[in-house]
Amino acid sequence: MHSFNTLRLYLWETIVFFRSPSERELQHFHQQLWFHC
């Protein structure tokens, strides 16, 4: 289960990276993600 979440995180970060978000958006996304974990 943990490995699945890690894979999901990697894939999502890759998508977000290619979308070229701002640093603030990326950090905000990370905060929400960790809260859901």
Secondary structure, DSSP 8 states (H G I E B T S, - for coil): -HHHHHHHHHHHHHHHHHH---HHHHHHHHHHHHHH-
